[in-house]
Amino acid sequence: MIIQQDKRFCREFEKLSTVDQARIRDALKKIVSVFGEPHRHAGLGLRKLGRDVYEVRVGLELRILMTRHKAVLLLRTIGNHDEISRFLRDLL
């Protein structure tokens, strides 16, 4: 699995504290190793939201939205529940 970052994701990532950035890196490492194996990613907060749209929870407040195309996960944005919902309305 290859991970790519959208410009928006990079901007939002840079705004986060170093603690949150580290938590995101850890979550992404885990997701990459188990993506596509539902029995292994239980508890990681990975959820399919649409056809090729996924969300990963990083703690209680922070979420990552990504889209998948074949073997590529594109990290689209980071935010709380409401910010992700707003982004999804514009995306879909």
Secondary structure, 3 states (H helix, E strand, C coil): CEEEECHHHHHHHHHCCHHHHHHHHHHHHHHHHHCCCCCCCCCCCEEECCCCEEEEEECCCEEEEEEEECCEEEEEEEECHHHHHHHHHHHC
